[in-house]
């Protein structure tokens, strides 16, 4: 038996209730990170059971979830070592997550006083 719960507030879904579902994913690379959420126009059970599915009991919970998800910066991977197996050409990369805020500088780092000169 599957039980669906709101990904924001934790409320359980009961049969016949109108809920919102979609799919959320995060792709973290060594230089960039991307988050995306695709919200379905109607409840679709075949998509609601996917591993990256998200479920919401209300529009408010969906909006709060999206605000929370996109408010914080994603992590970046810092490569620690790369090993290549000569026979197979297989690469083994060891990496550690680090906060993006410490690793990425914004484009507009100059103050207004510097810009106006």
Secondary structure, DSSP 4 states (H G I P E B T S, - for coil): ----B-TTT-PBP-TT---EEEEEEEEE-SS-EEEEEEE-SS--HHHHTSTTEEEESSHHHHHHHHHHHHHSPPEEEEEEEEEE-TTT--EEEEEEEEEHHHH---S--S-HHHHT-
